[in-house]
Amino acid sequence: ITPTNSTADFTSIKEDKYTVHLLTYTNVSMQAASGNQIPFIRLSNDGGSSYESSNYQSSGLYNTADGTSVKLTVRTSYGHLASHAQSSYKWGGYCYLYNLGNSSKESYGNVQAVNNYSSNSKASSLFGGFIYQVAETINALRCSVDDTNLSGTFKLYGIKELWVLYDY
Protein backbone atom coordinates (compact mmCIF):
# COMPACT_ATOMS: atom_id res chain seq x y z
CA ILE A 1 0.00 0.00 0.00
CA THR A 2 0.99 3.61 -0.36
CA PRO A 3 0.98 5.58 2.90
CA THR A 4 -1.71 8.19 3.50
CA ASN A 5 -0.06 11.20 5.14
CA SER A 6 1.87 9.86 8.13
CA THR A 7 0.64 6.24 8.21
CA ALA A 8 0.48 3.04 6.22
CA ASP A 9 -2.47 1.07 7.62
CA PHE A 10 -3.29 -2.59 7.02
CA THR A 11 -6.83 -3.27 8.20
CA SER A 12 -7.43 -6.65 6.54
CA ILE A 13 -4.47 -8.86 7.47
CA LYS A 14 -6.20 -12.28 7.35
CA GLU A 15 -4.94 -13.11 10.83
CA ASP A 16 -7.23 -16.15 10.95
CA LYS A 17 -5.57 -17.65 7.87
CA TYR A 18 -1.84 -16.96 8.38
CA THR A 19 0.33 -17.80 11.38
CA VAL A 20 3.23 -15.61 10.23
CA HIS A 21 3.18 -12.30 8.35
CA LEU A 22 5.99 -10.59 6.49
CA LEU A 23 5.91 -6.81 6.28
CA THR A 24 8.26 -5.21 3.75
CA TYR A 25 8.90 -1.50 3.33
CA THR A 26 10.94 -0.12 0.45
CA ASN A 27 11.98 3.22 -0.96
CA VAL A 28 10.45 4.99 2.05
CA SER A 29 11.07 8.66 2.68
CA MET A 30 9.50 11.24 4.93
CA GLN A 31 9.22 14.95 5.48
CA ALA A 32 10.10 15.82 9.05
CA ALA A 33 10.43 19.24 10.58
CA SER A 34 13.04 17.94 13.01
CA GLY A 35 15.07 16.20 10.29
CA ASN A 36 14.77 12.69 11.71
CA GLN A 37 12.17 10.34 13.13
CA ILE A 38 11.94 6.77 14.44
CA PRO A 39 9.85 4.61 12.08
CA PHE A 40 7.54 2.36 14.09
CA ILE A 41 4.68 -0.16 14.03
CA ARG A 42 1.59 -0.30 16.24
CA LEU A 43 -0.93 -3.15 16.46
CA SER A 44 -4.73 -3.07 16.65
CA ASN A 45 -7.28 -5.47 18.16
CA ASP A 46 -10.34 -3.66 16.72
CA GLY A 47 -9.76 -3.69 12.95
CA GLY A 48 -7.85 -0.41 12.91
CA SER A 49 -10.32 1.83 14.76
CA SER A 50 -7.53 2.42 17.27
CA TYR A 51 -3.92 1.30 17.65
CA GLU A 52 -2.28 0.10 20.86
CA SER A 53 0.22 2.61 22.30
CA SER A 54 1.47 0.70 25.35
CA ASN A 55 2.59 -2.77 26.46
CA TYR A 56 5.42 -3.10 23.92
CA GLN A 57 9.05 -3.99 24.58
CA SER A 58 11.07 -2.94 21.55
CA SER A 59 14.82 -2.74 21.15
CA GLY A 60 17.62 -3.51 18.79
CA LEU A 61 21.20 -2.91 17.78
CA TYR A 62 22.16 -0.52 15.03
CA ASN A 63 25.49 -0.37 13.25
CA THR A 64 26.71 2.55 11.15
CA ALA A 65 29.18 2.65 8.27
CA ASP A 66 31.80 4.34 10.47
CA GLY A 67 31.88 1.31 12.80
CA THR A 68 29.60 2.63 15.52
CA SER A 69 27.44 -0.02 17.17
CA VAL A 70 24.82 1.08 19.65
CA LYS A 71 21.84 -0.48 21.41
CA LEU A 72 18.56 1.32 20.69
CA THR A 73 16.64 2.70 23.63
CA VAL A 74 13.90 0.32 24.73
CA ARG A 75 10.49 1.64 23.69
CA THR A 76 7.17 0.70 25.28
CA SER A 77 4.71 2.59 23.05
CA TYR A 78 5.53 0.92 19.70
CA GLY A 79 7.79 -1.54 17.85
CA HIS A 80 10.81 -0.20 15.93
CA LEU A 81 10.89 -0.55 12.13
CA ALA A 82 14.25 1.25 11.66
CA SER A 83 16.64 3.40 13.69
CA HIS A 84 16.50 7.23 13.65
CA ALA A 85 15.91 7.95 9.95
CA GLN A 86 16.72 11.23 8.26
CA SER A 87 14.08 12.90 6.15
CA SER A 88 16.42 13.44 3.20
CA TYR A 89 17.26 9.74 2.66
CA LYS A 90 15.32 6.66 1.57
CA TRP A 91 15.09 3.63 3.86
CA GLY A 92 13.64 0.16 3.90
CA GLY A 93 13.55 -3.22 5.56
CA TYR A 94 11.35 -6.07 6.66
CA CYS A 95 9.62 -7.38 9.75
CA TYR A 96 8.42 -10.92 10.39
CA LEU A 97 5.32 -10.86 12.62
CA TYR A 98 4.18 -13.84 14.70
CA ASN A 99 1.00 -14.87 16.56
CA LEU A 100 -1.15 -11.96 15.33
CA GLY A 101 -4.26 -14.12 15.05
CA ASN A 102 -3.71 -16.15 18.22
CA SER A 103 -5.70 -14.74 21.14
CA SER A 104 -3.80 -16.90 23.64
CA LYS A 105 -0.29 -15.72 22.69
CA GLU A 106 1.62 -12.44 22.70
CA SER A 107 2.48 -11.03 19.26
CA TYR A 108 6.06 -10.22 18.32
CA GLY A 109 8.21 -9.15 15.41
CA ASN A 110 11.79 -9.49 14.17
CA VAL A 111 13.13 -6.48 12.23
CA GLN A 112 15.99 -5.80 9.83
CA ALA A 113 16.30 -2.40 8.19
CA VAL A 114 18.74 -0.01 6.54
CA ASN A 115 18.70 3.79 6.55
CA ASN A 116 20.91 6.83 7.19
CA TYR A 117 21.33 7.40 10.91
CA SER A 118 20.42 10.92 11.98
CA SER A 119 23.33 11.83 14.24
CA ASN A 120 26.18 11.20 11.79
CA SER A 121 24.61 10.88 8.30
CA LYS A 122 26.12 7.41 7.84
CA ALA A 123 24.45 4.34 6.43
CA SER A 124 22.92 2.39 9.30
CA SER A 125 21.51 -1.10 9.73
CA LEU A 126 19.10 -2.20 12.45
CA PHE A 127 18.67 -5.70 13.81
CA GLY A 128 15.99 -5.80 16.44
CA GLY A 129 12.55 -6.79 17.47
CA PHE A 130 9.60 -6.17 19.67
CA ILE A 131 6.96 -7.99 21.65
CA TYR A 132 3.44 -6.77 22.33
CA GLN A 133 2.87 -8.09 25.83
CA VAL A 134 -0.88 -8.69 25.67
CA ALA A 135 -2.30 -12.03 24.53
CA GLU A 136 -5.12 -11.03 22.18
CA THR A 137 -6.10 -11.26 18.51
CA ILE A 138 -4.36 -8.60 16.43
CA ASN A 139 -6.27 -7.78 13.23
CA ALA A 140 -4.70 -4.56 11.91
CA LEU A 141 -1.26 -2.87 11.68
CA ARG A 142 -0.11 0.74 11.40
CA CYS A 143 3.34 1.76 10.14
CA SER A 144 4.20 5.35 10.95
CA VAL A 145 6.59 8.04 12.10
CA ASP A 146 5.71 10.89 14.44
CA ASP A 147 4.25 14.05 12.94
CA THR A 148 5.41 13.72 9.35
CA ASN A 149 4.33 12.45 5.95
CA LEU A 150 5.52 9.12 4.55
CA SER A 151 6.01 8.01 0.98
CA GLY A 152 7.18 4.63 -0.30
CA THR A 153 5.84 1.10 -0.58
CA PHE A 154 4.62 -1.08 2.28
CA LYS A 155 3.56 -4.68 1.57
CA LEU A 156 2.18 -7.36 3.87
CA TYR A 157 2.40 -11.07 3.03
CA GLY A 158 0.80 -14.00 4.81
CA ILE A 159 2.87 -17.13 5.41
CA LYS A 160 0.89 -20.27 6.11
CA GLU A 161 2.40 -22.77 8.50
CA LEU A 162 2.93 -26.20 7.05
CA TRP A 163 4.05 -29.22 9.01
CA VAL A 164 5.90 -31.99 7.20
CA LEU A 165 6.80 -35.21 8.95
CA TYR A 166 9.80 -37.17 7.79
CA ASP A 167 10.60 -40.80 8.50
CA TYR A 168 14.30 -41.45 8.92
C-alpha positions as protocol buffer text, in pm:
chain_id: "A"
residue {
  index: 1
  type: ILE
  ca { x: 0 y: 0 z: 0 }
}
residue {
  index: 2
  type: THR
  ca { x: 99 y: 361 z: -36 }
}
residue {
  index: 3
  type: PRO
  ca { x: 98 y: 558 z: 290 }
}
residue {
  index: 4
  type: THR
  ca { x: -171 y: 819 z: 350 }
}
residue {
  index: 5
  type: ASN
  ca { x: -6 y: 1120 z: 514 }
}
residue {
  index: 6
  type: SER
  ca { x: 187 y: 986 z: 813 }
}
residue {
  index: 7
  type: THR
  ca { x: 64 y: 624 z: 821 }
}
residue {
  index: 8
  type: ALA
  ca { x: 48 y: 304 z: 622 }
}
residue {
  index: 9
  type: ASP
  ca { x: -247 y: 107 z: 762 }
}
residue {
  index: 10
  type: PHE
  ca { x: -329 y: -259 z: 702 }
}
residue {
  index: 11
  type: THR
  ca { x: -683 y: -327 z: 820 }
}
residue {
  index: 12
  type: SER
  ca { x: -743 y: -665 z: 654 }
}
residue {
  index: 13
  type: ILE
  ca { x: -447 y: -886 z: 747 }
}
residue {
  index: 14
  type: LYS
  ca { x: -620 y: -1228 z: 735 }
}
residue {
  index: 15
  type: GLU
  ca { x: -494 y: -1311 z: 1083 }
}
residue {
  index: 16
  type: ASP
  ca { x: -723 y: -1615 z: 1095 }
}
residue {
  index: 17
  type: LYS
  ca { x: -557 y: -1765 z: 787 }
}
residue {
  index: 18
  type: TYR
  ca { x: -184 y: -1696 z: 838 }
}
residue {
  index: 19
  type: THR
  ca { x: 33 y: -1780 z: 1138 }
}
residue {
  index: 20
  type: VAL
  ca { x: 323 y: -1561 z: 1023 }
}
residue {
  index: 21
  type: HIS
  ca { x: 318 y: -1230 z: 835 }
}
residue {
  index: 22
  type: LEU
  ca { x: 599 y: -1059 z: 649 }
}
residue {
  index: 23
  type: LEU
  ca { x: 591 y: -681 z: 628 }
}
residue {
  index: 24
  type: THR
  ca { x: 826 y: -521 z: 375 }
}
residue {
  index: 25
  type: TYR
  ca { x: 890 y: -150 z: 333 }
}
residue {
  index: 26
  type: THR
  ca { x: 1094 y: -12 z: 45 }
}
residue {
  index: 27
  type: ASN
  ca { x: 1198 y: 322 z: -96 }
}
residue {
  index: 28
  type: VAL
  ca { x: 1045 y: 499 z: 205 }
}
residue {
  index: 29
  type: SER
  ca { x: 1107 y: 866 z: 268 }
}
residue {
  index: 30
  type: MET
  ca { x: 950 y: 1124 z: 493 }
}
residue {
  index: 31
  type: GLN
  ca { x: 922 y: 1495 z: 548 }
}
residue {
  index: 32
  type: ALA
  ca { x: 1010 y: 1582 z: 905 }
}
residue {
  index: 33
  type: ALA
  ca { x: 1043 y: 1924 z: 1058 }
}
residue {
  index: 34
  type: SER
  ca { x: 1304 y: 1794 z: 1301 }
}
residue {
  index: 35
  type: GLY
  ca { x: 1507 y: 1620 z: 1029 }
}
residue {
  index: 36
  type: ASN
  ca { x: 1477 y: 1269 z: 1171 }
}
residue {
  index: 37
  type: GLN
  ca { x: 1217 y: 1034 z: 1313 }
}
residue {
  index: 38
  type: ILE
  ca { x: 1194 y: 677 z: 1444 }
}
residue {
  index: 39
  type: PRO
  ca { x: 985 y: 461 z: 1208 }
}
residue {
  index: 40
  type: PHE
  ca { x: 754 y: 236 z: 1409 }
}
residue {
  index: 41
  type: ILE
  ca { x: 468 y: -16 z: 1403 }
}
residue {
  index: 42
  type: ARG
  ca { x: 159 y: -30 z: 1624 }
}
residue {
  index: 43
  type: LEU
  ca { x: -93 y: -315 z: 1646 }
}
residue {
  index: 44
  type: SER
  ca { x: -473 y: -307 z: 1665 }
}
residue {
  index: 45
  type: ASN
  ca { x: -728 y: -547 z: 1816 }
}
residue {
  index: 46
  type: ASP
  ca { x: -1034 y: -366 z: 1672 }
}
residue {
  index: 47
  type: GLY
  ca { x: -976 y: -369 z: 1295 }
}
residue {
  index: 48
  type: GLY
  ca { x: -785 y: -41 z: 1291 }
}
residue {
  index: 49
  type: SER
  ca { x: -1032 y: 183 z: 1476 }
}
residue {
  index: 50
  type: SER
  ca { x: -753 y: 242 z: 1727 }
}
residue {
  index: 51
  type: TYR
  ca { x: -392 y: 130 z: 1765 }
}
residue {
  index: 52
  type: GLU
  ca { x: -228 y: 10 z: 2086 }
}
residue {
  index: 53
  type: SER
  ca { x: 22 y: 261 z: 2230 }
}
residue {
  index: 54
  type: SER
  ca { x: 147 y: 70 z: 2535 }
}
residue {
  index: 55
  type: ASN
  ca { x: 259 y: -277 z: 2646 }
}
residue {
  index: 56
  type: TYR
  ca { x: 542 y: -310 z: 2392 }
}
residue {
  index: 57
  type: GLN
  ca { x: 905 y: -399 z: 2458 }
}
residue {
  index: 58
  type: SER
  ca { x: 1107 y: -294 z: 2155 }
}
residue {
  index: 59
  type: SER
  ca { x: 1482 y: -274 z: 2115 }
}
residue {
  index: 60
  type: GLY
  ca { x: 1762 y: -351 z: 1879 }
}
residue {
  index: 61
  type: LEU
  ca { x: 2120 y: -291 z: 1778 }
}
residue {
  index: 62
  type: TYR
  ca { x: 2216 y: -52 z: 1503 }
}
residue {
  index: 63
  type: ASN
  ca { x: 2549 y: -37 z: 1325 }
}
residue {
  index: 64
  type: THR
  ca { x: 2671 y: 255 z: 1115 }
}
residue {
  index: 65
  type: ALA
  ca { x: 2918 y: 265 z: 827 }
}
residue {
  index: 66
  type: ASP
  ca { x: 3180 y: 434 z: 1047 }
}
residue {
  index: 67
  type: GLY
  ca { x: 3188 y: 131 z: 1280 }
}
residue {
  index: 68
  type: THR
  ca { x: 2960 y: 263 z: 1552 }
}
residue {
  index: 69
  type: SER
  ca { x: 2744 y: -2 z: 1717 }
}
residue {
  index: 70
  type: VAL
  ca { x: 2482 y: 108 z: 1965 }
}
residue {
  index: 71
  type: LYS
  ca { x: 2184 y: -48 z: 2141 }
}
residue {
  index: 72
  type: LEU
  ca { x: 1856 y: 132 z: 2069 }
}
residue {
  index: 73
  type: THR
  ca { x: 1664 y: 270 z: 2363 }
}
residue {
  index: 74
  type: VAL
  ca { x: 1390 y: 32 z: 2473 }
}
residue {
  index: 75
  type: ARG
  ca { x: 1049 y: 164 z: 2369 }
}
residue {
  index: 76
  type: THR
  ca { x: 717 y: 70 z: 2528 }
}
residue {
  index: 77
  type: SER
  ca { x: 471 y: 259 z: 2305 }
}
residue {
  index: 78
  type: TYR
  ca { x: 553 y: 92 z: 1970 }
}
residue {
  index: 79
  type: GLY
  ca { x: 779 y: -154 z: 1785 }
}
residue {
  index: 80
  type: HIS
  ca { x: 1081 y: -20 z: 1593 }
}
residue {
  index: 81
  type: LEU
  ca { x: 1089 y: -55 z: 1213 }
}
residue {
  index: 82
  type: ALA
  ca { x: 1425 y: 125 z: 1166 }
}
residue {
  index: 83
  type: SER
  ca { x: 1664 y: 340 z: 1369 }
}
residue {
  index: 84
  type: HIS
  ca { x: 1650 y: 723 z: 1365 }
}
residue {
  index: 85
  type: ALA
  ca { x: 1591 y: 795 z: 995 }
}
residue {
  index: 86
  type: GLN
  ca { x: 1672 y: 1123 z: 826 }
}
residue {
  index: 87
  type: SER
  ca { x: 1408 y: 1290 z: 615 }
}
residue {
  index: 88
  type: SER
  ca { x: 1642 y: 1344 z: 320 }
}
residue {
  index: 89
  type: TYR
  ca { x: 1726 y: 974 z: 266 }
}
residue {
  index: 90
  type: LYS
  ca { x: 1532 y: 666 z: 157 }
}
residue {
  index: 91
  type: TRP
  ca { x: 1509 y: 363 z: 386 }
}
residue {
  index: 92
  type: GLY
  ca { x: 1364 y: 16 z: 390 }
}
residue {
  index: 93
  type: GLY
  ca { x: 1355 y: -322 z: 556 }
}
residue {
  index: 94
  type: TYR
  ca { x: 1135 y: -607 z: 666 }
}
residue {
  index: 95
  type: CYS
  ca { x: 962 y: -738 z: 975 }
}
residue {
  index: 96
  type: TYR
  ca { x: 842 y: -1092 z: 1039 }
}
residue {
  index: 97
  type: LEU
  ca { x: 532 y: -1086 z: 1262 }
}
residue {
  index: 98
  type: TYR
  ca { x: 418 y: -1384 z: 1470 }
}
residue {
  index: 99
  type: ASN
  ca { x: 100 y: -1487 z: 1656 }
}
residue {
  index: 100
  type: LEU
  ca { x: -115 y: -1196 z: 1533 }
}
residue {
  index: 101
  type: GLY
  ca { x: -426 y: -1412 z: 1505 }
}
residue {
  index: 102
  type: ASN
  ca { x: -371 y: -1615 z: 1822 }
}
residue {
  index: 103
  type: SER
  ca { x: -570 y: -1474 z: 2114 }
}
residue {
  index: 104
  type: SER
  ca { x: -380 y: -1690 z: 2364 }
}
residue {
  index: 105
  type: LYS
  ca { x: -29 y: -1572 z: 2269 }
}
residue {
  index: 106
  type: GLU
  ca { x: 162 y: -1244 z: 2270 }
}
residue {
  index: 107
  type: SER
  ca { x: 248 y: -1103 z: 1926 }
}
residue {
  index: 108
  type: TYR
  ca { x: 606 y: -1022 z: 1832 }
}
residue {
  index: 109
  type: GLY
  ca { x: 821 y: -915 z: 1541 }
}
residue {
  index: 110
  type: ASN
  ca { x: 1179 y: -949 z: 1417 }
}
residue {
  index: 111
  type: VAL
  ca { x: 1313 y: -648 z: 1223 }
}
residue {
  index: 112
  type: GLN
  ca { x: 1599 y: -580 z: 983 }
}
residue {
  index: 113
  type: ALA
  ca { x: 1630 y: -240 z: 819 }
}
residue {
  index: 114
  type: VAL
  ca { x: 1874 y: -1 z: 654 }
}
residue {
  index: 115
  type: ASN
  ca { x: 1870 y: 379 z: 655 }
}
residue {
  index: 116
  type: ASN
  ca { x: 2091 y: 683 z: 719 }
}
residue {
  index: 117
  type: TYR
  ca { x: 2133 y: 740 z: 1091 }
}
residue {
  index: 118
  type: SER
  ca { x: 2042 y: 1092 z: 1198 }
}
residue {
  index: 119
  type: SER
  ca { x: 2333 y: 1183 z: 1424 }
}
residue {
  index: 120
  type: ASN
  ca { x: 2618 y: 1120 z: 1179 }
}
residue {
  index: 121
  type: SER
  ca { x: 2461 y: 1088 z: 830 }
}
residue {
  index: 122
  type: LYS
  ca { x: 2612 y: 741 z: 784 }
}
residue {
  index: 123
  type: ALA
  ca { x: 2445 y: 434 z: 643 }
}
residue {
  index: 124
  type: SER
  ca { x: 2292 y: 239 z: 930 }
}
residue {
  index: 125
  type: SER
  ca { x: 2151 y: -110 z: 973 }
}
residue {
  index: 126
  type: LEU
  ca { x: 1910 y: -220 z: 1245 }
}
residue {
  index: 127
  type: PHE
  ca { x: 1867 y: -570 z: 1381 }
}
residue {
  index: 128
  type: GLY
  ca { x: 1599 y: -580 z: 1644 }
}
residue {
  index: 129
  type: GLY
  ca { x: 1255 y: -679 z: 1747 }
}
residue {
  index: 130
  type: PHE
  ca { x: 960 y: -617 z: 1967 }
}
residue {
  index: 131
  type: ILE
  ca { x: 696 y: -799 z: 2165 }
}
residue {
  index: 132
  type: TYR
  ca { x: 344 y: -677 z: 2233 }
}
residue {
  index: 133
  type: GLN
  ca { x: 287 y: -809 z: 2583 }
}
residue {
  index: 134
  type: VAL
  ca { x: -88 y: -869 z: 2567 }
}
residue {
  index: 135
  type: ALA
  ca { x: -230 y: -1203 z: 2453 }
}
residue {
  index: 136
  type: GLU
  ca { x: -512 y: -1103 z: 2218 }
}
residue {
  index: 137
  type: THR
  ca { x: -610 y: -1126 z: 1851 }
}
residue {
  index: 138
  type: ILE
  ca { x: -436 y: -860 z: 1643 }
}
residue {
  index: 139
  type: ASN
  ca { x: -627 y: -778 z: 1323 }
}
residue {
  index: 140
  type: ALA
  ca { x: -470 y: -456 z: 1191 }
}
residue {
  index: 141
  type: LEU
  ca { x: -126 y: -287 z: 1168 }
}
residue {
  index: 142
  type: ARG
  ca { x: -11 y: 74 z: 1140 }
}
residue {
  index: 143
  type: CYS
  ca { x: 334 y: 176 z: 1014 }
}
residue {
  index: 144
  type: SER
  ca { x: 420 y: 535 z: 1095 }
}
residue {
  index: 145
  type: VAL
  ca { x: 659 y: 804 z: 1210 }
}
residue {
  index: 146
  type: ASP
  ca { x: 571 y: 1089 z: 1444 }
}
residue {
  index: 147
  type: ASP
  ca { x: 425 y: 1405 z: 1294 }
}
residue {
  index: 148
  type: THR
  ca { x: 541 y: 1372 z: 935 }
}
residue {
  index: 149
  type: ASN
  ca { x: 433 y: 1245 z: 595 }
}
residue {
  index: 150
  type: LEU
  ca { x: 552 y: 912 z: 455 }
}
residue {
  index: 151
  type: SER
  ca { x: 601 y: 801 z: 98 }
}
residue {
  index: 152
  type: GLY
  ca { x: 718 y: 463 z: -30 }
}
residue {
  index: 153
  type: THR
  ca { x: 584 y: 110 z: -58 }
}
residue {
  index: 154
  type: PHE
  ca { x: 462 y: -108 z: 228 }
}
residue {
  index: 155
  type: LYS
  ca { x: 356 y: -468 z: 157 }
}
residue {
  index: 156
  type: LEU
  ca { x: 218 y: -736 z: 387 }
}
residue {
  index: 157
  type: TYR
  ca { x: 240 y: -1107 z: 303 }
}
residue {
  index: 158
  type: GLY
  ca { x: 80 y: -1400 z: 481 }
}
residue {
  index: 159
  type: ILE
  ca { x: 287 y: -1713 z: 541 }
}
residue {
  index: 160
  type: LYS
  ca { x: 89 y: -2027 z: 611 }
}
residue {
  index: 161
  type: GLU
  ca { x: 240 y: -2277 z: 850 }
}
residue {
  index: 162
  type: LEU
  ca { x: 293 y: -2620 z: 705 }
}
residue {
  index: 163
  type: TRP
  ca { x: 405 y: -2922 z: 901 }
}
residue {
  index: 164
  type: VAL
  ca { x: 590 y: -3199 z: 720 }
}
residue {
  index: 165
  type: LEU
  ca { x: 680 y: -3521 z: 895 }
}
residue {
  index: 166
  type: TYR
  ca { x: 980 y: -3717 z: 779 }
}
residue {
  index: 167
  type: ASP
  ca { x: 1060 y: -4080 z: 850 }
}
residue {
  index: 168
  type: TYR
  ca { x: 1430 y: -4145 z: 892 }
}
